[in-house]
Amino acid sequence: MIIYSEVARAIILPKYYNTYGRGKNFEESSRQEYIENCIKRVKDLKRTIDYMESNVNIFDTSKIAYFGLSWGSTHAPWVIANEKRIKLGILNAFGLSWNSSVPELWHLNYLPHVTVPMLLFSENMITMVI
């Protein structure tokens, strides 16, 4: 007897700019280039979700969660604040960065715009933020 589940999950790993050989691998030469690279990474995720939406028979895009681990979790405030199709954030080893030379990317400027439930956890701590 074969039992088929109607619940399926897909894990999508975008090839963000400056990763996997795309770009210059974090060799930003200026403040403006750093900002532009962060914008490119957010656009990469947006294009990934666009692709998922174009395959409606495969993906249910009404239930998209963002999972960030370390470097991925530091991008969460920018990504989730700018991408309204994400319905849940799960972050491991999340920390607020404070790059004083780039106030446009301060996490504290983006956090008020994150309106989805968030689960933050680290080695010995789990925190739910709703």
N, C-alpha and C positions, 0 to 999 in steps of 0.2 A: 504494500500500500504506500503510495506516495502522497504526502501532504504538502501542499503548496501554501506558502504564506502570502497574504496580500500586502504585507508590509515589507518594503525594500528600502535599503539605504544606499546612498552613493556618497563616496568621499571624493571630493574634487580638490586637487592640489594645483593651483595656478602656478605657472612658471613666471613669477614676478620679475619685473625689470631689475637688473643687477644680480639676478640669481641664475644658476644653471647655465652660465656662460652668456647670458643676455646682458649687454651693457658692459660697463668697465669694472664690475665687481667692487663696488663701494669706493671707488677712487674719485670722489667728488672733488673738484678743484675749487669750487666756490660755494658760497652760501646759497646763491640762486640755483645752482646745479643740484644741490642737496634737496631743496624744496621741489624742484621739477621732478626729480627722481621719485620722491614720495608721492607726488601727484600721479606719476606714471603707474606706480604700484596699485593705487586705488583704482585707476582706470583699467588695469589688468583684471582686477577682481570683478569690476562692473561688466567687462566683456565676457568673462567666464559665466556670470549669471545670465547675460543676454543669450549666450550659447545654450545654456540649460533651458531657458524659456523657449528657444526655437525648437526644442525637442520635447514637446508637451506629452508625447506618448511615453517618454522615458522618465522624465523628472517632474515632480510636484514642487513647483517653485513657491508655493504658498507656505512651505515649511523649511526655509533655509536657515541653518544655524552657522555661525562663524566660530571656528575653533582656532585659537591662537596659542602657540607654545613658544615661550621666551620671545624671540624676535617677532614672531607673528602676533603675540599678545600686545607688544608695544605699538603695533599698527592698528589695533582694534579701535581706539577712539576715532581715528581719522576715517577708517573704513566704515564702521557702523553708523557714525554720524552722517556720512555722505551716501550711504546705500540703504534706502528704506525697504528694500526687499528682504533684508536680513531680519529674522524674527527672534533670534536668540543669540546671545554671545556666551561662549565658554572659554575662559582664559586661564592658562596655567603659567605660573611664574610671571605674573603681571606686575609691572612697576611703572610709575609715572616718570617719564623722562623730562628733564629740564635743561634743554640745550639753550643756554642764555643768548646764543648768537642767532637763534631762529625762533623768535616769539610766534611766528605764524603757525608753527607746528607744536606749540605747547599743548600737552594733553588737557590741561585745565580749561583751555578755550573750547575744546570739543566735547568734553564730558557732559555739559548741560544739554547737548543735542542728541545724546544717546538715550533713546526712549524705550528700548527693548529690555526684557529681563536679562540679567547677567549672572553667570556663576563664575566666581573668581576662586581659584585654589592654588595652593602652593604645597610644598613638601609636607608641612604639618598643620595646614590651615585650610578650611573651606569656608567661603563667605558667599552668601546669596545676596545679590543686590537687585531689587525690583523697582 
